[in-house]
Amino acid sequence: MERLQKIIAEYGYTSRRKAEELIKHKRVLVNGKVITELGTKVNYNDVISIDGVIINKDVKHEYYILNKPRSVISAVSDDAGRITVVDLINTDARIYPVGRLDYDTTGLIILTNDGDFANTLMHPKFEIEKTYIAKLNKILTKEEIHKIKSGIKVDGREVDVKKFKVKNINKEKNTMIVEITIVEGRNHIIKKLFKELNMNVLKLSRIGYGFLDIKDLKSGEYRTLTIKEIKKLYNLAKK
């Protein structure tokens, strides 16, 4: 016996968190009975259906790394008809992004149909480092840089900055390019961090996720993760 949302994730339908939402909205049936209680335990032989479609238990897991372009949605679909990260990958598998990048943010994003893998990477307690390049509309002072490294509170919670490096200063245009590494994934967290210093992020790109980078991928390009990389990500998360 195992929790229903965990089995849905294992079968590659969606992440565990999204599976919980489906259960809450009465969209999941087990042996023809609607399940609404989170944590309900079921058997692997039970017939599980979502929106009237029985889940395929023999799904083959797929894992991708994509260099997301600007103006692309980090979602499976979009009501406004905009291009999503899923649209950029040639597969028939029901993949979805691990976490998200803003519409105007570029860079590294992982996609998969392995719910357990996605849940592991997104769980806050595993603290996987994420590295960004940000172009700022002002030049930071030494005092402001010290504040960033010491820890700035965003929405009442301190942001743990693991690394911070100045990459370029343009005094003529009064702009600065910095590299910053954090371990959390709150929405708009980098933009909000600099907003606390009355600064705007003009451009933002995620260039690193743990040991992964996108140096070999042009904007819009993707590749499959190797078995070695998948295992390494699991090990990195569970250290």
ZABANU-392280 format. One record per residue: x, z, y of N, C-alpha, C in turn; residue in one letter. Coordinates in pm, 1 decimal, always signed. Each point is the difference from the previous one (the first is absolute). Layout:
% residues N
npx/npz/npy/capx/capz/capy/cpx/cpz/cpy/residu
X/Z/Y/X/Z/Y/X/Z/Y/a;
...
% end
This chain:
% residues 239
npx/npz/npy/capx/capz/capy/cpx/cpz/cpy/residu
+83.6/+0.0/-119.8/-83.6/+0.0/+119.8/+87.4/+0.0/+125.2/m;
-42.3/-72.7/+101.1/+77.1/-7.9/+123.8/-96.5/-17.2/+117.3/e;
+45.5/+39.1/+119.1/-84.8/-14.8/+117.3/-33.5/-147.3/+25.7/r;
-124.8/-23.7/+36.3/-50.1/-136.0/+17.2/+81.2/-79.6/+101.2/l;
+30.8/+61.1/+115.9/+73.6/-74.8/+102.4/+140.5/-37.8/-46.2/q;
+58.4/+82.2/-86.7/+134.0/-29.8/-51.9/-5.0/-119.8/-95.1/k;
-103.7/-4.2/-83.9/-13.3/-111.5/-93.3/-26.1/-130.4/+75.0/i;
-84.5/+6.2/+103.0/-26.9/-120.6/+81.0/+130.9/-52.1/+59.6/i;
+84.0/+91.7/+48.4/+129.3/-38.8/+57.3/+92.0/-57.8/-106.8/a;
+1.8/+62.0/-116.5/+85.7/-47.3/-109.0/-38.8/-141.2/-44.3/e;
-128.5/-30.1/+6.0/-46.2/-132.5/-39.2/+26.5/-105.2/+106.4/y;
+56.3/+45.0/+114.6/+42.1/-95.5/+102.4/-109.8/-48.2/+92.0/g;
-117.1/+67.3/-3.7/-109.8/-46.8/+85.1/+27.5/+30.2/+146.8/y;
+46.9/+121.4/+28.1/+32.6/+40.1/+135.6/+80.4/+128.9/-5.9/t;
+42.4/+51.4/+115.0/+75.9/+124.7/+2.0/-92.9/+117.9/-31.6/s;
+60.1/+114.3/-34.8/-79.4/+117.9/-34.7/-86.3/+45.0/+118.4/r;
+56.3/-7.4/+119.9/-73.2/+41.1/+119.6/-122.6/-89.1/+22.7/r;
+16.7/-130.8/-15.6/-112.2/-92.7/+17.7/-103.6/+18.0/-111.4/k;
+49.4/+31.7/-120.4/-90.5/+23.6/-112.9/-91.3/+118.7/+29.5/a;
+54.8/+101.9/+63.5/-79.7/+117.6/+36.6/-111.3/-38.6/+97.7/e;
+30.4/-90.7/+93.2/-100.7/-46.4/+95.4/-112.0/-76.0/-71.5/e;
+37.7/-81.6/-99.1/-99.0/-75.6/-76.7/-92.9/+94.0/-75.4/l;
+57.0/+107.3/-55.7/-80.4/+98.7/-73.2/-97.0/+69.6/+94.9/i;
+49.2/+40.5/+115.7/-84.7/+68.7/+98.8/-117.9/-87.4/+43.8/k;
+22.4/-130.8/+6.0/-104.3/-92.4/+46.2/-86.1/-54.2/-114.2/h;
+6.9/+67.0/-116.5/-86.5/-30.2/-115.7/+17.3/-143.2/-50.9/k;
+122.2/-50.9/+6.4/+24.4/-137.6/-43.4/+63.7/-7.7/-138.3/r;
+24.6/+118.4/-60.9/+67.2/+5.0/-129.9/-94.8/+51.9/-108.3/v;
-7.6/-73.4/-109.3/-81.7/+40.8/-113.5/+89.1/+20.8/-122.2/l;
-31.5/+100.4/-79.8/+67.4/+23.8/-127.7/-105.7/-1.0/-108.4/v;
+11.8/-95.2/-91.5/-99.6/-18.9/-107.2/-141.0/-13.9/+58.0/n;
-8.8/-70.1/+114.3/-128.8/-26.7/+61.5/-53.3/+109.0/+90.5/g;
+73.1/+111.8/+13.2/-44.8/+112.5/+82.7/+82.4/+8.1/+128.5/k;
-68.6/+13.4/+112.6/+69.0/+10.5/+129.1/+74.3/+133.5/+7.1/v;
+126.8/-5.4/+39.8/+82.1/+120.4/+16.1/+26.1/+22.1/+148.4/i;
-28.0/+119.6/+47.4/+22.5/+29.5/+143.0/+93.5/+117.9/+19.9/t;
+29.5/+73.4/-105.2/+82.7/+120.1/+12.0/+147.7/-32.9/-23.7/e;
+84.1/+28.4/+101.0/+143.3/-23.8/-13.8/+57.1/+95.8/-104.0/l;
+94.8/-51.3/-78.9/+60.1/+84.9/-102.1/-70.1/-7.9/-133.9/g;
-110.3/-77.7/-5.6/-69.8/-18.4/-127.6/+96.1/-59.9/-101.7/t;
+5.1/+61.1/-118.4/+91.9/-48.3/-103.5/-72.1/-92.6/-97.4/k;
+66.5/-109.3/-31.7/-57.2/-99.0/-90.5/+103.1/-37.8/-105.5/v;
-46.6/-71.0/-100.1/+86.2/-44.4/-109.4/+45.2/-143.4/+24.8/n;
+117.4/-34.8/-49.2/+51.5/-135.2/+19.1/-85.3/-104.7/-71.6/y;
-81.4/+43.7/-93.8/-89.0/-93.1/-70.2/-133.4/-18.0/+70.7/n;
-26.5/+82.3/+103.5/-125.6/-13.2/+75.0/-2.5/-132.9/+76.1/d;
-121.1/-51.7/+18.7/-16.5/-125.3/+74.6/-17.5/+34.3/+147.4/v;
+98.0/-40.1/+82.1/-1.8/+28.7/+143.8/-29.8/-128.4/+75.2/i;
-98.8/+5.6/+89.2/-31.3/-118.0/+80.6/-7.5/+38.0/+147.5/s;
+38.4/-92.5/+84.7/-3.9/+19.3/+145.0/-77.2/-116.3/+60.7/i;
-103.1/+32.5/+75.3/-87.5/-102.7/+59.3/-52.0/-95.7/-106.6/d;
-28.2/+55.1/-117.1/-59.4/-78.7/-107.1/+97.5/-79.3/-84.9/g;
+129.4/+6.9/+31.6/+101.8/-75.0/-74.8/+84.4/+96.8/-83.0/v;
+7.5/-25.9/-130.3/+78.3/+86.2/-89.1/+149.0/-20.6/+26.9/i;
+73.7/+110.7/+9.8/+143.8/-6.0/+27.8/+75.0/-52.6/-121.5/i;
+93.8/-86.8/+25.5/+86.3/-53.3/-105.4/+110.9/+100.0/-30.8/n;
+1.4/+51.5/-122.7/+98.3/+101.9/-36.5/+137.8/-59.0/-30.3/k;
+4.8/-130.9/-22.4/+126.6/-63.3/-41.0/+69.4/-69.4/+117.2/d;
-15.1/+57.0/+119.5/+58.1/-61.5/+118.6/+153.1/+5.2/-5.3/v;
+62.1/-106.7/+48.2/+145.6/-3.8/+9.4/+38.1/+40.1/+142.1/k;
+83.7/+101.9/+12.1/+38.3/+48.3/+132.3/+98.7/-95.3/+67.0/h;
-20.6/-18.3/+131.0/+88.0/-85.1/+79.8/+47.8/+78.1/+122.1/e;
+123.1/-30.9/+43.3/+61.6/+73.8/+110.6/+72.0/-99.1/+92.0/y;
-31.8/+6.9/+130.1/+58.5/-93.8/+95.7/+54.0/+72.9/+122.7/y;
+99.7/-62.2/+63.3/+47.6/+44.1/+131.2/-18.1/-119.2/+93.5/i;
-61.7/+24.7/+116.0/-33.0/-105.7/+95.4/+57.2/+33.0/+136.9/l;
+48.4/-102.5/+69.3/+39.6/+14.2/+140.6/-121.2/-41.4/+82.9/n;
-78.9/+98.0/+41.3/-126.6/-27.4/+69.0/+22.1/-58.2/+139.9/k;
-63.7/-112.5/+30.6/+8.3/-54.6/+137.0/-93.4/+76.9/+93.7/p;
+13.1/-26.0/+130.1/-94.9/+53.6/+98.0/-137.5/-63.3/-23.0/r;
-102.3/+65.7/+49.6/-137.9/-51.7/-4.4/-50.5/-21.3/-142.7/s;
+44.8/+85.0/-91.2/-48.0/-1.1/-137.9/-48.4/+141.1/-32.8/v;
-116.4/+10.2/-64.1/-62.1/+128.3/-29.1/+54.4/+59.3/-130.1/i;
+33.0/+128.5/+2.2/+45.3/+69.6/-121.6/-122.5/+48.7/-77.2/s;
-68.9/-93.8/-62.4/-121.1/+32.0/-74.3/-24.5/-108.0/-105.4/a;
-98.2/+24.6/-85.1/-35.0/-97.2/-103.7/-85.0/-111.8/+59.9/v;
-88.6/+37.0/+94.2/-85.5/-99.3/+64.7/-28.3/+45.3/+142.6/s;
-57.2/-91.5/+79.2/-30.1/+32.6/+139.3/-132.4/-62.7/+39.0/d;
-91.1/+82.2/+52.5/-133.0/-47.5/+37.1/+4.2/-106.1/+108.9/d;
+105.8/+3.6/+82.1/+11.3/-97.2/+109.0/+66.6/-130.6/-44.9/a;
+36.7/-6.3/-126.9/+57.7/-122.7/-52.7/+147.0/-20.4/+31.4/g;
+67.1/+106.5/+44.7/+142.5/-10.9/+31.0/+83.3/-0.7/-128.4/r;
+120.8/-54.9/+10.2/+89.2/-6.7/-116.5/+43.4/+140.9/-39.3/i;
+0.7/+27.9/-130.1/+45.7/+128.8/-50.6/+129.9/-16.9/-77.9/t;
+66.9/+110.9/-27.3/+124.7/-5.6/-76.7/-24.1/-55.9/-140.1/v;
-118.5/+25.1/-54.9/-33.3/-50.5/-133.6/-8.5/-152.3/+0.2/v;
-48.5/-57.3/+110.7/-11.7/-146.4/+11.1/+135.6/-69.9/-11.2/d;
+106.9/+71.6/+32.4/+132.8/-61.8/+3.8/+68.4/-5.4/-136.3/l;
-59.7/+66.2/-99.4/+63.7/+7.1/-132.0/-80.1/-79.7/-102.4/i;
+68.9/-86.4/-69.5/-63.9/-89.3/-97.0/-15.8/+69.9/-135.2/n;
-113.9/+63.5/-19.0/-30.2/+67.1/-126.6/-150.5/+12.4/-16.1/t;
-44.6/+6.5/-124.1/-141.2/+22.2/-29.0/-28.6/+148.2/-24.1/d;
+106.5/+80.5/-0.8/-16.3/+143.7/-23.8/-66.2/+66.8/+120.5/a;
-67.6/+111.3/-24.5/-69.5/+72.5/+106.0/+99.1/+96.0/+67.6/r;
+93.8/-54.9/+76.8/+102.1/+82.9/+63.4/-48.4/+54.1/+134.4/i;
+68.0/+101.7/+49.1/-33.6/+61.0/+128.9/+126.8/+61.6/+58.0/y;
+4.6/+19.2/+131.8/+121.3/+54.2/+61.9/+16.1/+149.4/-24.3/p;
+125.3/+42.6/-12.0/+33.4/+142.0/-10.7/+20.4/+51.3/+142.6/v;
-98.4/+73.8/+52.0/+5.7/+39.5/+140.4/-36.6/-118.6/+87.8/g;
+38.6/+8.0/+127.2/-35.2/-109.2/+90.3/+100.3/-10.9/+114.3/r;
+1.2/-119.9/+59.4/+71.1/-24.2/+125.2/-103.3/-50.9/+100.0/l;
+15.8/+36.8/+126.2/-94.2/-43.6/+102.9/-5.1/-152.9/+9.1/d;
-108.0/-49.8/+57.0/-22.9/-143.3/+18.3/+118.4/-67.9/+68.8/y;
+57.1/+67.1/+101.1/+110.0/-59.9/+75.7/+137.8/+47.5/-45.9/d;
+3.9/+75.4/-109.9/+127.7/+47.1/-54.9/+43.3/-90.9/-113.7/t;
+128.4/-31.7/-3.7/+52.8/-88.1/-103.6/+81.8/+81.5/-100.9/t;
+41.4/-70.4/-107.0/+97.8/+61.2/-88.7/-46.9/+33.2/-140.3/g;
+74.1/+91.2/-60.5/-8.5/+27.1/-143.1/-128.0/+72.2/-40.1/l;
-71.7/-61.9/-93.2/-116.5/+65.1/-59.3/-3.6/-34.4/-149.1/i;
-40.0/+97.9/-81.0/-7.3/-17.2/-144.6/-145.9/-22.0/-38.7/i;
-22.4/-90.0/-94.3/-134.1/-23.8/-53.0/+4.1/+8.5/-152.1/l;
-107.3/+48.8/-59.1/-4.3/+16.7/-144.9/-144.1/+11.7/-46.3/t;
-20.9/-2.6/-130.2/-130.0/+34.1/-58.1/+15.3/+120.0/-93.4/n;
+111.5/+69.8/+13.3/+27.7/+121.3/-77.9/-36.6/+121.4/+86.5/d;
-116.7/+56.2/-26.5/-50.5/+110.1/+81.6/+85.7/+124.1/-3.0/g;
+54.4/+33.2/-116.7/+85.4/+118.7/-10.0/+127.8/-16.8/+80.8/d;
+56.5/-119.7/-6.9/+121.2/-31.3/+75.4/-27.0/+11.3/+150.0/f;
-111.7/-58.7/+45.2/-37.0/+4.6/+141.9/-22.7/+143.4/+45.3/a;
-70.1/+77.8/-81.0/-29.7/+138.7/+34.5/+127.1/+83.3/+11.3/n;
+94.5/-25.6/-90.2/+127.1/+73.1/+1.1/+77.7/-29.1/+127.6/t;
+7.2/-127.8/+37.6/+75.9/-37.3/+119.0/-63.8/+52.5/+128.1/l;
-132.2/+7.8/+2.9/-68.9/+40.5/+122.7/-13.1/+151.3/+15.1/m;
+22.4/+73.8/-107.8/-21.5/+144.7/+7.6/+100.7/+65.4/+95.0/h;
-46.8/+74.9/+98.9/+88.9/+60.0/+101.8/+110.4/+89.5/-56.9/p;
-27.5/+66.6/-111.4/+97.5/+97.2/-51.0/+128.8/-64.7/-50.0/k;
-2.6/-130.2/-29.7/+119.2/-65.5/-53.1/+96.9/-45.1/+109.0/f;
-46.5/-7.5/+124.3/+85.6/-23.0/+116.2/+97.3/-117.1/-15.8/e;
-52.3/-117.7/-27.9/+84.4/-119.5/-7.4/+31.8/-46.9/+141.4/i;
+127.3/-25.8/+27.3/+41.7/-39.1/+134.6/-47.1/-141.8/+34.6/e;
-47.2/-14.2/+123.9/-43.1/-129.9/+51.5/+74.4/-24.4/+131.7/k;
+66.4/-114.3/+9.2/+83.5/-29.2/+116.8/-60.0/-113.0/+83.1/t;
-2.8/+21.5/+131.9/-61.0/-95.1/+92.8/+98.6/-39.0/+110.0/y;
-17.7/-121.4/+50.5/+66.2/-44.4/+122.4/-107.5/-9.2/+107.8/i;
+22.4/+68.6/+112.7/-99.7/+0.8/+107.1/+63.1/-45.3/+131.0/a;
-69.3/-88.7/+69.6/+40.7/-39.9/+134.6/-86.0/+78.1/+98.8/k;
+64.9/+74.7/+90.0/-69.5/+87.1/+93.2/-3.1/-59.2/+141.2/l;
-100.7/+37.4/+76.0/-14.9/-55.4/+135.6/+82.7/+75.4/+104.9/n;
+71.9/+102.1/-43.7/+88.3/+75.2/+89.6/+125.7/+40.4/-75.5/k;
+98.8/+43.0/+75.2/+124.2/+49.3/-61.5/-8.1/+151.7/-11.4/i;
+19.7/+48.8/-120.3/-5.1/+144.0/-24.3/+116.9/+71.5/+66.3/l;
-26.4/+118.3/+49.7/+109.1/+84.0/+51.2/+60.4/+78.1/-117.0/t;
+115.7/+60.8/+22.9/+62.9/+81.8/-103.9/-90.9/+115.7/-39.1/k;
-69.2/+55.8/+98.5/-90.4/+111.6/-26.0/-116.6/-44.8/-89.0/e;
-52.2/-118.5/+25.6/-111.7/-50.6/-80.8/+43.7/-30.2/-142.8/e;
+119.9/-54.0/-14.1/+53.5/-25.5/-134.5/+15.9/+130.9/-76.6/i;
+46.6/+102.1/+69.2/+15.8/+131.8/-62.7/-136.0/+54.0/-45.4/h;
-102.5/-20.6/+82.8/-135.4/+44.5/-34.9/-48.2/-68.4/-127.5/k;
+25.8/-130.4/-9.7/-42.4/-76.4/-118.0/+67.9/+54.0/-125.0/i;
+130.5/+21.6/+8.2/+75.7/+48.3/-115.6/-38.8/+143.1/-37.4/k;
-37.7/+78.6/+101.1/-35.7/+140.0/-24.2/-139.8/+13.6/-59.8/s;
-85.0/-98.1/+28.3/-135.6/+4.6/-53.1/-106.0/+6.7/+107.4/g;
-74.2/-109.7/+15.4/-108.7/-6.7/+98.2/-133.1/+16.2/-72.9/i;
-89.7/+78.4/+56.4/-131.6/+19.4/-60.9/-93.3/-115.2/+37.1/k;
-66.0/-53.1/-100.9/-101.9/-103.2/+19.4/-128.4/+50.8/-63.3/v;
-105.4/+8.3/+79.8/-128.2/+53.4/-47.0/+16.2/+138.8/-61.7/d;
+86.6/+79.7/+64.2/+17.1/+138.7/-42.8/+93.7/+21.9/-116.7/g;
+61.4/-108.5/-51.4/+90.7/+14.0/-114.0/+132.3/-68.6/+30.2/r;
+108.4/+68.9/-29.2/+132.7/-52.0/+31.8/+37.5/-117.5/-90.1/e;
+59.6/-101.0/+60.0/+48.2/-116.1/-75.0/+145.2/+25.1/-39.9/v;
+26.0/-4.7/-129.5/+134.6/+24.0/-51.8/+79.6/-130.7/+4.3/d;
+84.5/-13.8/+101.5/+82.8/-120.7/+13.8/+130.8/+20.3/-76.0/v;
+20.3/-79.2/-103.9/+118.2/+14.6/-85.2/+124.4/-64.7/+61.4/k;
-21.0/-116.2/+63.9/+112.1/-70.8/+63.5/-49.9/-66.1/+128.1/k;
+88.8/-7.3/+97.9/-33.6/-68.6/+125.8/+125.8/-64.0/+55.6/f;
-10.6/-128.8/+34.2/+117.2/-72.7/+47.9/-40.3/-97.5/+110.5/k;
+76.7/-4.1/+107.6/-21.9/-98.3/+106.8/+69.5/-129.7/-40.8/v;
-74.8/-109.2/-3.8/+55.3/-128.6/-42.5/+38.7/-89.5/+117.4/k;
-79.6/+7.5/+108.5/+27.5/-87.5/+113.6/-64.7/+56.2/+126.6/n;
+69.4/-17.2/+112.9/-54.2/+40.4/+130.3/+8.5/-119.2/+95.4/i;
-113.2/-35.1/+59.5/-3.0/-108.0/+98.7/-35.4/+61.3/+135.3/n;
+102.4/+29.8/+79.0/-21.9/+65.6/+128.9/-74.1/-90.3/+98.4/k;
+23.4/-129.7/-11.8/-64.1/-95.2/+91.1/-151.9/+0.0/-18.4/e;
-44.8/+3.7/-126.0/-144.2/-0.9/-29.1/-54.9/+140.9/-22.2/k;
+90.3/+98.0/+3.1/-37.8/+139.9/-21.9/-71.1/+19.2/-135.5/n;
+59.4/-59.4/-103.6/-54.5/+15.5/-135.4/+108.6/+51.1/-93.9/t;
-43.7/+51.5/-112.3/+93.2/+55.8/-98.0/-50.8/-30.7/-141.1/m;
+92.6/-27.6/-90.8/-35.2/-20.0/-140.3/+61.9/+114.2/-80.3/i;
-83.1/+67.5/-79.8/+47.2/+114.0/-77.9/-37.9/-16.0/-147.0/v;
+73.9/+70.6/-84.3/-31.5/+6.8/-142.7/-37.2/+144.1/-32.0/e;
-113.9/+18.7/-65.4/-48.4/+135.0/-27.1/-50.4/+9.2/-144.3/i;
+36.0/+109.3/-66.4/-40.1/+22.7/-139.0/-82.1/+127.5/-9.8/t;
-119.6/-12.4/-57.9/-87.4/+114.8/-21.7/-46.0/-0.5/-146.4/i;
-72.3/+104.1/-39.6/-44.2/+7.1/-139.4/-151.1/+0.4/-15.6/v;
-71.8/+0.3/+110.9/-146.4/+6.9/-10.8/-64.7/-134.0/+31.7/e;
-131.8/-5.5/-22.5/-68.5/-126.8/+19.3/-128.1/+10.8/+79.6/g;
-5.6/+95.8/+93.5/-119.8/+11.3/+83.7/-21.6/-128.7/+81.3/r;
-125.6/-32.1/+24.8/-32.4/-121.7/+75.7/+63.3/+0.5/+139.1/n;
+63.5/-110.5/+35.5/+58.4/-21.6/+133.3/+105.2/+106.7/+35.1/h;
+63.0/+60.2/-100.1/+84.9/+116.7/+25.3/+119.0/-31.5/+90.0/i;
+64.0/-115.1/-16.5/+115.4/-34.7/+84.4/-45.1/-21.9/+144.2/i;
-108.3/-73.3/+17.2/-52.0/-26.0/+134.7/-41.8/+129.5/+67.9/k;
-62.7/+88.1/-76.0/-44.5/+128.5/+55.8/+118.3/+88.8/+38.0/k;
+105.6/-6.3/-81.2/+119.1/+80.6/+28.2/+57.9/-36.1/+136.6/l;
+16.9/-129.1/+25.1/+57.5/-41.8/+128.4/-99.3/+17.0/+114.7/f;
-128.8/-2.5/-32.3/-102.4/+23.2/+101.5/+11.9/+141.5/+56.0/k;
+45.8/+93.5/-83.7/+21.0/+137.9/+44.6/+107.2/+7.3/+108.8/e;
+85.5/-103.3/+7.5/+104.0/-7.7/+102.9/-38.8/-99.0/+109.5/l;
-128.3/-33.8/+3.7/-52.3/-95.6/+99.2/+66.3/-137.1/-10.3/n;
+22.4/-41.9/-124.5/+61.6/-130.7/-24.0/-90.7/-82.2/-90.0/m;
+7.8/-132.4/+15.7/-75.6/-90.5/-85.9/+94.0/-75.6/-93.2/n;
-46.8/-24.4/-121.2/+76.0/-80.7/-96.2/-42.9/-145.0/+17.7/v;
+92.4/-84.7/+43.1/-31.0/-140.8/+24.6/-2.1/-81.1/-129.6/l;
+92.4/+32.9/-90.0/+6.8/-65.1/-130.3/+38.1/+104.7/-103.6/k;
-56.0/-14.9/-121.2/+30.6/+95.7/-106.3/+7.8/-72.3/-133.6/l;
+104.8/+32.0/-75.8/+17.5/-61.1/-131.5/+54.0/+103.4/-97.7/s;
-57.5/+3.6/-119.0/+54.3/+88.3/-104.7/+102.8/-79.2/-79.8/r;
+123.3/+49.0/+0.3/+108.0/-73.3/-65.8/+44.6/+65.5/-130.8/i;
-44.3/+123.2/-24.9/+42.7/+68.3/-120.8/-106.9/+90.7/-57.1/g;
-5.6/+5.8/-132.9/-91.6/+89.6/-71.2/+79.3/+57.4/-116.6/y;
+45.3/+125.6/+17.5/+93.7/+54.2/-99.1/+126.3/-83.1/+1.2/g;
+38.3/-51.2/-115.3/+120.1/-83.4/-12.4/-29.7/-148.3/+22.0/f;
-128.5/-35.8/+12.4/-37.7/-140.4/+15.8/+18.2/-48.2/+143.3/l;
+35.0/-128.1/+15.3/+4.1/-60.8/+132.7/-51.4/-143.8/-11.0/d;
-12.8/-66.9/+114.1/-55.1/-136.5/+0.1/+101.0/-102.2/+51.4/i;
+126.7/+30.6/-15.4/+104.5/-89.6/+51.3/-6.0/-139.1/-62.1/k;
-48.6/-9.4/-123.6/-4.2/-129.9/-68.7/-134.0/-70.7/+15.5/d;
-90.7/+58.4/+80.9/-132.9/-59.2/+15.6/-28.5/-37.1/+145.3/l;
-37.8/-125.7/+21.7/-43.9/-42.1/+133.0/-143.6/+47.4/+22.1/k;
-45.1/-3.8/+124.3/-136.3/+41.6/+31.5/-100.9/-77.5/-83.9/s;
-88.3/+72.4/-70.0/-100.8/-63.3/-84.1/+44.3/-22.5/-143.1/g;
+128.2/+18.1/-28.2/+50.0/-19.1/-136.1/-15.7/+128.8/-81.5/e;
-4.9/-15.3/-131.8/-11.7/+114.5/-89.2/+75.8/-28.3/-130.0/y;
+17.8/+103.8/-78.5/+57.9/-12.9/-133.9/-54.0/+112.9/-86.5/r;
+13.2/-15.6/-130.8/-41.5/+107.2/-90.4/+110.1/+105.4/-6.0/t;
-40.5/+124.2/-15.8/+97.4/+107.5/-20.0/+51.8/-7.5/-142.5/l;
+126.8/+29.9/-17.8/+58.3/+1.0/-133.5/-38.9/+129.6/-72.0/t;
+12.2/-0.8/-131.8/-28.6/+120.8/-79.0/+90.8/+113.8/+44.8/i;
+124.5/-33.4/+28.6/+96.1/+101.1/+45.7/-44.7/+62.4/+132.6/k;
-49.6/-83.4/+92.0/-46.5/+49.5/+130.1/-124.0/+88.8/-15.5/e;
-90.5/-40.8/-89.1/-122.5/+77.8/-23.3/+35.1/+138.7/-54.0/i;
+88.3/+3.7/-97.6/+42.5/+128.6/-57.6/+71.7/+85.5/+104.3/k;
+81.0/-66.5/+82.1/+75.3/+72.4/+103.7/-94.3/+60.5/+104.2/k;
-107.3/-71.1/+33.2/-98.6/+51.7/+95.0/-71.9/+121.4/-57.9/l;
-34.9/-8.5/-129.2/-62.1/+114.7/-66.2/+94.0/+120.5/+3.3/y;
+126.6/-24.2/-32.0/+98.6/+108.7/-2.2/+22.9/+56.3/+139.3/n;
+1.0/-88.4/+100.2/+20.6/+42.6/+137.4/-114.1/+90.4/+45.0/l;
-121.0/-36.1/-38.8/-118.2/+76.5/+40.3/-5.5/+135.7/-67.1/a;
+47.5/+7.8/-121.8/-18.8/+122.5/-78.5/+123.7/+89.2/-3.8/k;
+96.5/-25.6/+88.3/+117.6/+85.7/+5.6/-37.6/+139.6/+45.8/k;
% end
